[in-house]
Amino acid sequence: TDSLFDYLEKYNLELESHFTSLLGKHTRKPWSRFVNSENQHLACADAIDLIDKMLIYDHCQRILPKEAMNHPYFRPVLEEEQQKAGNLSASSVKA
């Protein structure tokens, strides 16, 4: 919750008191703590890095959608699309 309170202070925002009491005080936990044998196949380093960059309270520090789409996590998708586009271009040249 420290990063939430830092964000609130930075932008001079206030939570209603009942939310503050509901939140309590919690330390940030590493994403690796949430990885287990059932989801390990989904938890590659790039996925965790992207999630970490997306889940930042401060909108000025959070990754932008365009930046997110260029994140290494999506590189296989981009490469596949580029390969498809290359194949389409090559087949149209042959025609």
Gaussian input, Z-matrix of N, CA and C with variables (Angstrom, degrees):
# hf/3-21g

backbone

0 1
 N
 C     1     B1
 C     2     B2     1     A1
 N     3     B3     2     A2     1     D1
 C     4     B4     3     A3     2     D2
 C     5     B5     4     A4     3     D3
 N     6     B6     5     A5     4     D4
 C     7     B7     6     A6     5     D5
 C     8     B8     7     A7     6     D6
 N     9     B9     8     A8     7     D7
 C    10    B10     9     A9     8     D8
 C    11    B11    10    A10     9     D9
 N    12    B12    11    A11    10    D10
 C    13    B13    12    A12    11    D11
 C    14    B14    13    A13    12    D12
 N    15    B15    14    A14    13    D13
 C    16    B16    15    A15    14    D14
 C    17    B17    16    A16    15    D15
 N    18    B18    17    A17    16    D16
 C    19    B19    18    A18    17    D17
 C    20    B20    19    A19    18    D18
 N    21    B21    20    A20    19    D19
 C    22    B22    21    A21    20    D20
 C    23    B23    22    A22    21    D21
 N    24    B24    23    A23    22    D22
 C    25    B25    24    A24    23    D23
 C    26    B26    25    A25    24    D24
 N    27    B27    26    A26    25    D25
 C    28    B28    27    A27    26    D26
 C    29    B29    28    A28    27    D27
 N    30    B30    29    A29    28    D28
 C    31    B31    30    A30    29    D29
 C    32    B32    31    A31    30    D30
 N    33    B33    32    A32    31    D31
 C    34    B34    33    A33    32    D32
 C    35    B35    34    A34    33    D33
 N    36    B36    35    A35    34    D34
 C    37    B37    36    A36    35    D35
 C    38    B38    37    A37    36    D36
 N    39    B39    38    A38    37    D37
 C    40    B40    39    A39    38    D38
 C    41    B41    40    A40    39    D39
 N    42    B42    41    A41    40    D40
 C    43    B43    42    A42    41    D41
 C    44    B44    43    A43    42    D42
 N    45    B45    44    A44    43    D43
 C    46    B46    45    A45    44    D44
 C    47    B47    46    A46    45    D45
 N    48    B48    47    A47    46    D46
 C    49    B49    48    A48    47    D47
 C    50    B50    49    A49    48    D48
 N    51    B51    50    A50    49    D49
 C    52    B52    51    A51    50    D50
 C    53    B53    52    A52    51    D51
 N    54    B54    53    A53    52    D52
 C    55    B55    54    A54    53    D53
 C    56    B56    55    A55    54    D54
 N    57    B57    56    A56    55    D55
 C    58    B58    57    A57    56    D56
 C    59    B59    58    A58    57    D57
 N    60    B60    59    A59    58    D58
 C    61    B61    60    A60    59    D59
 C    62    B62    61    A61    60    D60
 N    63    B63    62    A62    61    D61
 C    64    B64    63    A63    62    D62
 C    65    B65    64    A64    63    D63
 N    66    B66    65    A65    64    D64
 C    67    B67    66    A66    65    D65
 C    68    B68    67    A67    66    D66
 N    69    B69    68    A68    67    D67
 C    70    B70    69    A69    68    D68
 C    71    B71    70    A70    69    D69
 N    72    B72    71    A71    70    D70
 C    73    B73    72    A72    71    D71
 C    74    B74    73    A73    72    D72
 N    75    B75    74    A74    73    D73
 C    76    B76    75    A75    74    D74
 C    77    B77    76    A76    75    D75
 N    78    B78    77    A77    76    D76
 C    79    B79    78    A78    77    D77
 C    80    B80    79    A79    78    D78
 N    81    B81    80    A80    79    D79
 C    82    B82    81    A81    80    D80
 C    83    B83    82    A82    81    D81
 N    84    B84    83    A83    82    D82
 C    85    B85    84    A84    83    D83
 C    86    B86    85    A85    84    D84
 N    87    B87    86    A86    85    D85
 C    88    B88    87    A87    86    D86
 C    89    B89    88    A88    87    D87
 N    90    B90    89    A89    88    D88
 C    91    B91    90    A90    89    D89
 C    92    B92    91    A91    90    D90
 N    93    B93    92    A92    91    D91
 C    94    B94    93    A93    92    D92
 C    95    B95    94    A94    93    D93
 N    96    B96    95    A95    94    D94
 C    97    B97    96    A96    95    D95
 C    98    B98    97    A97    96    D96
 N    99    B99    98    A98    97    D97
 C   100   B100    99    A99    98    D98
 C   101   B101   100   A100    99    D99
 N   102   B102   101   A101   100   D100
 C   103   B103   102   A102   101   D101
 C   104   B104   103   A103   102   D102
 N   105   B105   104   A104   103   D103
 C   106   B106   105   A105   104   D104
 C   107   B107   106   A106   105   D105
 N   108   B108   107   A107   106   D106
 C   109   B109   108   A108   107   D107
 C   110   B110   109   A109   108   D108
 N   111   B111   110   A110   109   D109
 C   112   B112   111   A111   110   D110
 C   113   B113   112   A112   111   D111
 N   114   B114   113   A113   112   D112
 C   115   B115   114   A114   113   D113
 C   116   B116   115   A115   114   D114
 N   117   B117   116   A116   115   D115
 C   118   B118   117   A117   116   D116
 C   119   B119   118   A118   117   D117
 N   120   B120   119   A119   118   D118
 C   121   B121   120   A120   119   D119
 C   122   B122   121   A121   120   D120
 N   123   B123   122   A122   121   D121
 C   124   B124   123   A123   122   D122
 C   125   B125   124   A124   123   D123
 N   126   B126   125   A125   124   D124
 C   127   B127   126   A126   125   D125
 C   128   B128   127   A127   126   D126
 N   129   B129   128   A128   127   D127
 C   130   B130   129   A129   128   D128
 C   131   B131   130   A130   129   D129
 N   132   B132   131   A131   130   D130
 C   133   B133   132   A132   131   D131
 C   134   B134   133   A133   132   D132
 N   135   B135   134   A134   133   D133
 C   136   B136   135   A135   134   D134
 C   137   B137   136   A136   135   D135
 N   138   B138   137   A137   136   D136
 C   139   B139   138   A138   137   D137
 C   140   B140   139   A139   138   D138
 N   141   B141   140   A140   139   D139
 C   142   B142   141   A141   140   D140
 C   143   B143   142   A142   141   D141
 N   144   B144   143   A143   142   D142
 C   145   B145   144   A144   143   D143
 C   146   B146   145   A145   144   D144
 N   147   B147   146   A146   145   D145
 C   148   B148   147   A147   146   D146
 C   149   B149   148   A148   147   D147
 N   150   B150   149   A149   148   D148
 C   151   B151   150   A150   149   D149
 C   152   B152   151   A151   150   D150
 N   153   B153   152   A152   151   D151
 C   154   B154   153   A153   152   D152
 C   155   B155   154   A154   153   D153
 N   156   B156   155   A155   154   D154
 C   157   B157   156   A156   155   D155
 C   158   B158   157   A157   156   D156
 N   159   B159   158   A158   157   D157
 C   160   B160   159   A159   158   D158
 C   161   B161   160   A160   159   D159
 N   162   B162   161   A161   160   D160
 C   163   B163   162   A162   161   D161
 C   164   B164   163   A163   162   D162
 N   165   B165   164   A164   163   D163
 C   166   B166   165   A165   164   D164
 C   167   B167   166   A166   165   D165
 N   168   B168   167   A167   166   D166
 C   169   B169   168   A168   167   D167
 C   170   B170   169   A169   168   D168
 N   171   B171   170   A170   169   D169
 C   172   B172   171   A171   170   D170
 C   173   B173   172   A172   171   D171
 N   174   B174   173   A173   172   D172
 C   175   B175   174   A174   173   D173
 C   176   B176   175   A175   174   D174
 N   177   B177   176   A176   175   D175
 C   178   B178   177   A177   176   D176
 C   179   B179   178   A178   177   D177
 N   180   B180   179   A179   178   D178
 C   181   B181   180   A180   179   D179
 C   182   B182   181   A181   180   D180
 N   183   B183   182   A182   181   D181
 C   184   B184   183   A183   182   D182
 C   185   B185   184   A184   183   D183
 N   186   B186   185   A185   184   D184
 C   187   B187   186   A186   185   D185
 C   188   B188   187   A187   186   D186
 N   189   B189   188   A188   187   D187
 C   190   B190   189   A189   188   D188
 C   191   B191   190   A190   189   D189
 N   192   B192   191   A191   190   D190
 C   193   B193   192   A192   191   D191
 C   194   B194   193   A193   192   D192
 N   195   B195   194   A194   193   D193
 C   196   B196   195   A195   194   D194
 C   197   B197   196   A196   195   D195
 N   198   B198   197   A197   196   D196
 C   199   B199   198   A198   197   D197
 C   200   B200   199   A199   198   D198
 N   201   B201   200   A200   199   D199
 C   202   B202   201   A201   200   D200
 C   203   B203   202   A202   201   D201
 N   204   B204   203   A203   202   D202
 C   205   B205   204   A204   203   D203
 C   206   B206   205   A205   204   D204
 N   207   B207   206   A206   205   D205
 C   208   B208   207   A207   206   D206
 C   209   B209   208   A208   207   D207
 N   210   B210   209   A209   208   D208
 C   211   B211   210   A210   209   D209
 C   212   B212   211   A211   210   D210
 N   213   B213   212   A212   211   D211
 C   214   B214   213   A213   212   D212
 C   215   B215   214   A214   213   D213
 N   216   B216   215   A215   214   D214
 C   217   B217   216   A216   215   D215
 C   218   B218   217   A217   216   D216
 N   219   B219   218   A218   217   D217
 C   220   B220   219   A219   218   D218
 C   221   B221   220   A220   219   D219
 N   222   B222   221   A221   220   D220
 C   223   B223   222   A222   221   D221
 C   224   B224   223   A223   222   D222
 N   225   B225   224   A224   223   D223
 C   226   B226   225   A225   224   D224
 C   227   B227   226   A226   225   D225
 N   228   B228   227   A227   226   D226
 C   229   B229   228   A228   227   D227
 C   230   B230   229   A229   228   D228
 N   231   B231   230   A230   229   D229
 C   232   B232   231   A231   230   D230
 C   233   B233   232   A232   231   D231
 N   234   B234   233   A233   232   D232
 C   235   B235   234   A234   233   D233
 C   236   B236   235   A235   234   D234
 N   237   B237   236   A236   235   D235
 C   238   B238   237   A237   236   D236
 C   239   B239   238   A238   237   D237
 N   240   B240   239   A239   238   D238
 C   241   B241   240   A240   239   D239
 C   242   B242   241   A241   240   D240
 N   243   B243   242   A242   241   D241
 C   244   B244   243   A243   242   D242
 C   245   B245   244   A244   243   D243
 N   246   B246   245   A245   244   D244
 C   247   B247   246   A246   245   D245
 C   248   B248   247   A247   246   D246
 N   249   B249   248   A248   247   D247
 C   250   B250   249   A249   248   D248
 C   251   B251   250   A250   249   D249
 N   252   B252   251   A251   250   D250
 C   253   B253   252   A252   251   D251
 C   254   B254   253   A253   252   D252
 N   255   B255   254   A254   253   D253
 C   256   B256   255   A255   254   D254
 C   257   B257   256   A256   255   D255
 N   258   B258   257   A257   256   D256
 C   259   B259   258   A258   257   D257
 C   260   B260   259   A259   258   D258
 N   261   B261   260   A260   259   D259
 C   262   B262   261   A261   260   D260
 C   263   B263   262   A262   261   D261
 N   264   B264   263   A263   262   D262
 C   265   B265   264   A264   263   D263
 C   266   B266   265   A265   264   D264
 N   267   B267   266   A266   265   D265
 C   268   B268   267   A267   266   D266
 C   269   B269   268   A268   267   D267
 N   270   B270   269   A269   268   D268
 C   271   B271   270   A270   269   D269
 C   272   B272   271   A271   270   D270
 N   273   B273   272   A272   271   D271
 C   274   B274   273   A273   272   D272
 C   275   B275   274   A274   273   D273
 N   276   B276   275   A275   274   D274
 C   277   B277   276   A276   275   D275
 C   278   B278   277   A277   276   D276
 N   279   B279   278   A278   277   D277
 C   280   B280   279   A279   278   D278
 C   281   B281   280   A280   279   D279
 N   282   B282   281   A281   280   D280
 C   283   B283   282   A282   281   D281
 C   284   B284   283   A283   282   D282

   B1=1.4561
   B2=1.5284
   B3=1.3208
   B4=1.4663
   B5=1.5211
   B6=1.3359
   B7=1.4676
   B8=1.5273
   B9=1.3135
   B10=1.4697
   B11=1.5203
   B12=1.3212
   B13=1.4636
   B14=1.5270
   B15=1.3327
   B16=1.4690
   B17=1.5270
   B18=1.3314
   B19=1.4643
   B20=1.5269
   B21=1.3215
   B22=1.4664
   B23=1.5239
   B24=1.3236
   B25=1.4671
   B26=1.5287
   B27=1.3298
   B28=1.4646
   B29=1.5229
   B30=1.3318
   B31=1.4580
   B32=1.5303
   B33=1.3156
   B34=1.4629
   B35=1.5369
   B36=1.3341
   B37=1.4587
   B38=1.5232
   B39=1.3053
   B40=1.4609
   B41=1.5189
   B42=1.3246
   B43=1.4591
   B44=1.5190
   B45=1.3059
   B46=1.4573
   B47=1.5214
   B48=1.3098
   B49=1.4653
   B50=1.5232
   B51=1.3261
   B52=1.4667
   B53=1.5320
   B54=1.3391
   B55=1.4657
   B56=1.5217
   B57=1.3163
   B58=1.4550
   B59=1.5179
   B60=1.3225
   B61=1.4647
   B62=1.5308
   B63=1.3249
   B64=1.4677
   B65=1.5288
   B66=1.3224
   B67=1.4582
   B68=1.5182
   B69=1.2978
   B70=1.4576
   B71=1.5185
   B72=1.3155
   B73=1.4654
   B74=1.5248
   B75=1.3216
   B76=1.4606
   B77=1.5218
   B78=1.3157
   B79=1.4611
   B80=1.5252
   B81=1.3113
   B82=1.4664
   B83=1.5247
   B84=1.3043
   B85=1.4558
   B86=1.5260
   B87=1.3212
   B88=1.4686
   B89=1.5248
   B90=1.3289
   B91=1.4632
   B92=1.5199
   B93=1.3142
   B94=1.4665
   B95=1.5269
   B96=1.3067
   B97=1.4654
   B98=1.5337
   B99=1.3077
   B100=1.4563
   B101=1.5317
   B102=1.3201
   B103=1.4591
   B104=1.5260
   B105=1.3294
   B106=1.4628
   B107=1.5275
   B108=1.3200
   B109=1.4687
   B110=1.5281
   B111=1.3146
   B112=1.4655
   B113=1.5260
   B114=1.3386
   B115=1.4661
   B116=1.5254
   B117=1.3047
   B118=1.4608
   B119=1.5287
   B120=1.3222
   B121=1.4643
   B122=1.5364
   B123=1.3123
   B124=1.4657
   B125=1.5255
   B126=1.3149
   B127=1.4623
   B128=1.5236
   B129=1.3168
   B130=1.4618
   B131=1.5353
   B132=1.3079
   B133=1.4697
   B134=1.5292
   B135=1.3317
   B136=1.4704
   B137=1.5251
   B138=1.3269
   B139=1.4716
   B140=1.5198
   B141=1.3159
   B142=1.4675
   B143=1.5230
   B144=1.3304
   B145=1.4639
   B146=1.5256
   B147=1.3320
   B148=1.4679
   B149=1.5252
   B150=1.3104
   B151=1.4687
   B152=1.5232
   B153=1.3258
   B154=1.4636
   B155=1.5275
   B156=1.3172
   B157=1.4675
   B158=1.5273
   B159=1.3330
   B160=1.4663
   B161=1.5295
   B162=1.3216
   B163=1.4621
   B164=1.5243
   B165=1.3093
   B166=1.4649
   B167=1.5206
   B168=1.3136
   B169=1.4659
   B170=1.5233
   B171=1.3328
   B172=1.4636
   B173=1.5280
   B174=1.3004
   B175=1.4606
   B176=1.5263
   B177=1.3236
   B178=1.4657
   B179=1.5308
   B180=1.3104
   B181=1.4627
   B182=1.5260
   B183=1.3235
   B184=1.4616
   B185=1.5277
   B186=1.3103
   B187=1.4603
   B188=1.5332
   B189=1.3225
   B190=1.4625
   B191=1.5303
   B192=1.3222
   B193=1.4707
   B194=1.5311
   B195=1.3267
   B196=1.4679
   B197=1.5270
   B198=1.3319
   B199=1.4621
   B200=1.5280
   B201=1.3193
   B202=1.4684
   B203=1.5258
   B204=1.3189
   B205=1.4668
   B206=1.5278
   B207=1.3248
   B208=1.4662
   B209=1.5245
   B210=1.3168
   B211=1.4625
   B212=1.5356
   B213=1.3289
   B214=1.4730
   B215=1.5333
   B216=1.3141
   B217=1.4656
   B218=1.5303
   B219=1.3156
   B220=1.4634
   B221=1.5334
   B222=1.3164
   B223=1.4652
   B224=1.5373
   B225=1.3429
   B226=1.4761
   B227=1.5322
   B228=1.3135
   B229=1.4659
   B230=1.5257
   B231=1.3228
   B232=1.4647
   B233=1.5264
   B234=1.3336
   B235=1.4629
   B236=1.5269
   B237=1.3317
   B238=1.4625
   B239=1.5282
   B240=1.3344
   B241=1.4654
   B242=1.5241
   B243=1.3338
   B244=1.4630
   B245=1.5243
   B246=1.3365
   B247=1.4606
   B248=1.5312
   B249=1.3331
   B250=1.4677
   B251=1.5270
   B252=1.3244
   B253=1.4690
   B254=1.5234
   B255=1.3279
   B256=1.4609
   B257=1.5112
   B258=1.3233
   B259=1.4673
   B260=1.5199
   B261=1.3324
   B262=1.4643
   B263=1.5234
   B264=1.3333
   B265=1.4648
   B266=1.5180
   B267=1.3201
   B268=1.4644
   B269=1.5225
   B270=1.3306
   B271=1.4651
   B272=1.5253
   B273=1.3201
   B274=1.4655
   B275=1.5255
   B276=1.3321
   B277=1.4651
   B278=1.5250
   B279=1.3443
   B280=1.4628
   B281=1.5264
   B282=1.3104
   B283=1.4690
   B284=1.4829
   A1=111.97
   A2=116.56
   A3=118.41
   A4=111.49
   A5=117.11
   A6=118.96
   A7=111.40
   A8=117.63
   A9=120.47
   A10=109.97
   A11=116.70
   A12=119.69
   A13=111.48
   A14=117.64
   A15=120.65
   A16=110.22
   A17=115.94
   A18=121.81
   A19=110.51
   A20=116.41
   A21=120.51
   A22=111.02
   A23=115.75
   A24=119.85
   A25=111.06
   A26=116.99
   A27=121.44
   A28=111.70
   A29=117.15
   A30=121.56
   A31=112.77
   A32=115.09
   A33=121.65
   A34=111.56
   A35=114.83
   A36=121.79
   A37=109.42
   A38=115.66
   A39=119.73
   A40=110.11
   A41=114.79
   A42=120.35
   A43=108.37
   A44=115.71
   A45=117.99
   A46=107.45
   A47=116.18
   A48=120.97
   A49=113.20
   A50=118.03
   A51=118.02
   A52=111.70
   A53=118.17
   A54=120.34
   A55=110.39
   A56=116.43
   A57=120.63
   A58=110.57
   A59=116.32
   A60=119.21
   A61=111.18
   A62=117.78
   A63=120.79
   A64=111.81
   A65=116.32
   A66=120.61
   A67=112.86
   A68=116.24
   A69=119.37
   A70=110.73
   A71=116.48
   A72=122.35
   A73=107.79
   A74=116.03
   A75=120.76
   A76=109.83
   A77=115.77
   A78=119.97
   A79=108.73
   A80=114.80
   A81=119.56
   A82=108.98
   A83=115.38
   A84=120.97
   A85=109.10
   A86=116.53
   A87=118.48
   A88=110.65
   A89=115.71
   A90=120.34
   A91=111.30
   A92=117.27
   A93=120.57
   A94=111.80
   A95=116.53
   A96=120.71
   A97=111.52
   A98=117.09
   A99=121.32
   A100=112.75
   A101=116.33
   A102=120.71
   A103=108.45
   A104=114.96
   A105=119.98
   A106=109.00
   A107=116.54
   A108=120.12
   A109=112.39
   A110=117.83
   A111=120.96
   A112=113.45
   A113=117.44
   A114=119.27
   A115=112.97
   A116=117.24
   A117=121.80
   A118=112.30
   A119=117.13
   A120=120.92
   A121=112.14
   A122=117.80
   A123=122.48
   A124=112.65
   A125=116.84
   A126=121.42
   A127=112.82
   A128=117.20
   A129=119.55
   A130=109.05
   A131=115.43
   A132=120.87
   A133=111.81
   A134=117.53
   A135=120.40
   A136=111.66
   A137=117.43
   A138=120.72
   A139=110.39
   A140=116.16
   A141=120.36
   A142=110.29
   A143=117.13
   A144=120.85
   A145=111.22
   A146=117.00
   A147=120.83
   A148=110.83
   A149=117.42
   A150=120.95
   A151=110.01
   A152=116.16
   A153=120.66
   A154=111.06
   A155=117.15
   A156=121.31
   A157=112.52
   A158=116.48
   A159=120.40
   A160=112.36
   A161=116.54
   A162=120.32
   A163=111.82
   A164=115.15
   A165=122.51
   A166=107.25
   A167=116.12
   A168=120.13
   A169=112.31
   A170=116.11
   A171=120.60
   A172=110.39
   A173=115.55
   A174=121.43
   A175=112.77
   A176=117.72
   A177=120.81
   A178=111.72
   A179=117.23
   A180=121.54
   A181=112.31
   A182=117.12
   A183=122.54
   A184=109.98
   A185=116.29
   A186=121.49
   A187=109.61
   A188=116.21
   A189=121.42
   A190=109.39
   A191=118.18
   A192=120.19
   A193=113.43
   A194=117.18
   A195=119.92
   A196=110.52
   A197=116.83
   A198=120.53
   A199=110.19
   A200=115.55
   A201=120.01
   A202=110.48
   A203=116.88
   A204=119.83
   A205=111.84
   A206=117.15
   A207=121.48
   A208=112.38
   A209=117.28
   A210=121.93
   A211=109.57
   A212=117.65
   A213=120.72
   A214=114.72
   A215=118.19
   A216=120.38
   A217=111.08
   A218=116.49
   A219=121.22
   A220=113.36
   A221=117.85
   A222=121.08
   A223=112.60
   A224=119.90
   A225=118.59
   A226=112.89
   A227=117.50
   A228=121.15
   A229=109.67
   A230=116.30
   A231=121.02
   A232=110.98
   A233=116.09
   A234=119.82
   A235=111.20
   A236=116.79
   A237=120.42
   A238=110.95
   A239=116.74
   A240=120.48
   A241=111.30
   A242=116.27
   A243=119.70
   A244=110.79
   A245=115.62
   A246=119.44
   A247=110.36
   A248=116.50
   A249=120.17
   A250=110.60
   A251=116.30
   A252=120.83
   A253=110.07
   A254=116.57
   A255=120.91
   A256=111.61
   A257=116.58
   A258=120.77
   A259=111.07
   A260=116.89
   A261=120.28
   A262=110.65
   A263=116.32
   A264=120.26
   A265=110.50
   A266=116.57
   A267=120.87
   A268=110.82
   A269=117.81
   A270=120.17
   A271=111.37
   A272=118.45
   A273=120.30
   A274=110.84
   A275=116.94
   A276=120.68
   A277=109.51
   A278=116.78
   A279=121.32
   A280=111.33
   A281=117.34
   A282=121.74
   A283=108.72
   D1=-12.52
   D2=179.43
   D3=-58.04
   D4=-42.97
   D5=-178.83
   D6=-67.47
   D7=-31.86
   D8=175.56
   D9=-65.47
   D10=-46.69
   D11=-179.20
   D12=-68.29
   D13=-33.35
   D14=174.27
   D15=-62.03
   D16=-43.25
   D17=178.41
   D18=-61.75
   D19=-47.76
   D20=-179.62
   D21=-60.19
   D22=-42.11
   D23=-179.69
   D24=-67.84
   D25=-42.61
   D26=-178.56
   D27=-57.96
   D28=-39.85
   D29=-176.76
   D30=-103.29
   D31=14.13
   D32=176.94
   D33=53.01
   D34=48.30
   D35=179.30
   D36=-106.00
   D37=153.51
   D38=178.57
   D39=-129.61
   D40=137.47
   D41=171.82
   D42=-88.95
   D43=149.40
   D44=172.42
   D45=-64.05
   D46=145.75
   D47=-172.19
   D48=-57.21
   D49=-34.64
   D50=-179.11
   D51=-68.11
   D52=-27.51
   D53=175.41
   D54=-70.93
   D55=-40.57
   D56=179.26
   D57=-59.36
   D58=-44.06
   D59=-179.88
   D60=-69.81
   D61=-32.77
   D62=177.75
   D63=-68.45
   D64=-37.33
   D65=-177.39
   D66=-67.01
   D67=-42.04
   D68=-175.09
   D69=68.71
   D70=-158.54
   D71=-178.57
   D72=-126.02
   D73=119.75
   D74=-177.79
   D75=-133.76
   D76=143.66
   D77=176.03
   D78=-86.75
   D79=154.13
   D80=178.98
   D81=-70.88
   D82=135.79
   D83=-179.22
   D84=-108.35
   D85=138.90
   D86=178.94
   D87=-67.14
   D88=146.04
   D89=-179.35
   D90=-59.48
   D91=-30.47
   D92=-179.06
   D93=-58.79
   D94=-23.86
   D95=178.93
   D96=-65.33
   D97=-24.28
   D98=-177.19
   D99=-94.55
   D100=-1.68
   D101=178.87
   D102=-87.15
   D103=130.34
   D104=177.87
   D105=-137.16
   D106=-177.02
   D107=-175.99
   D108=-62.82
   D109=-26.41
   D110=-178.41
   D111=-78.49
   D112=-28.94
   D113=-177.20
   D114=-116.94
   D115=4.88
   D116=-176.00
   D117=-56.94
   D118=-35.52
   D119=-179.16
   D120=-67.65
   D121=-15.42
   D122=179.33
   D123=-99.13
   D124=-9.72
   D125=-169.24
   D126=-101.38
   D127=56.98
   D128=176.19
   D129=-73.06
   D130=159.10
   D131=-176.66
   D132=-58.36
   D133=-39.07
   D134=179.99
   D135=-66.00
   D136=-39.09
   D137=178.48
   D138=-64.20
   D139=-44.57
   D140=-179.62
   D141=-64.97
   D142=-40.74
   D143=178.53
   D144=-62.43
   D145=-43.53
   D146=179.54
   D147=-64.05
   D148=-45.77
   D149=178.74
   D150=-59.37
   D151=-43.29
   D152=179.80
   D153=-60.13
   D154=-40.11
   D155=-179.24
   D156=-74.32
   D157=-25.74
   D158=179.77
   D159=-82.68
   D160=-29.26
   D161=-175.01
   D162=-98.91
   D163=53.72
   D164=176.55
   D165=-110.04
   D166=130.84
   D167=-178.11
   D168=-59.59
   D169=-46.31
   D170=-173.39
   D171=-73.67
   D172=114.18
   D173=-178.76
   D174=-61.63
   D175=-24.03
   D176=178.92
   D177=-78.30
   D178=-20.37
   D179=179.63
   D180=-103.00
   D181=-17.26
   D182=-177.72
   D183=-70.30
   D184=145.85
   D185=178.21
   D186=-63.16
   D187=138.21
   D188=178.04
   D189=-80.38
   D190=155.43
   D191=-179.86
   D192=-54.22
   D193=-43.53
   D194=-179.86
   D195=-64.37
   D196=-39.56
   D197=176.89
   D198=-65.31
   D199=-39.81
   D200=179.75
   D201=-62.03
   D202=-40.86
   D203=-179.56
   D204=-67.15
   D205=-22.24
   D206=177.28
   D207=-94.93
   D208=4.75
   D209=-179.53
   D210=-66.84
   D211=147.67
   D212=179.12
   D213=-53.81
   D214=-24.23
   D215=178.13
   D216=-58.09
   D217=-35.52
   D218=-177.55
   D219=-91.26
   D220=1.27
   D221=-177.37
   D222=-54.92
   D223=-44.86
   D224=178.73
   D225=-58.83
   D226=-36.82
   D227=179.01
   D228=-66.96
   D229=-45.20
   D230=179.40
   D231=-61.54
   D232=-44.76
   D233=-179.96
   D234=-63.05
   D235=-39.64
   D236=178.44
   D237=-64.68
   D238=-42.38
   D239=178.64
   D240=-65.19
   D241=-39.62
   D242=178.34
   D243=-65.69
   D244=-37.56
   D245=178.55
   D246=-66.19
   D247=-42.36
   D248=177.42
   D249=-61.33
   D250=-43.43
   D251=-179.98
   D252=-63.55
   D253=-39.57
   D254=177.92
   D255=-64.79
   D256=-40.54
   D257=178.00
   D258=-65.96
   D259=-38.91
   D260=178.15
   D261=-65.23
   D262=-41.38
   D263=179.30
   D264=-64.33
   D265=-42.64
   D266=-179.25
   D267=-65.15
   D268=-39.71
   D269=-179.54
   D270=-71.43
   D271=-30.91
   D272=179.03
   D273=-73.83
   D274=-28.83
   D275=177.66
   D276=-69.82
   D277=-37.12
   D278=179.92
   D279=-68.22
   D280=-30.04
   D281=-176.86
   D282=-75.29

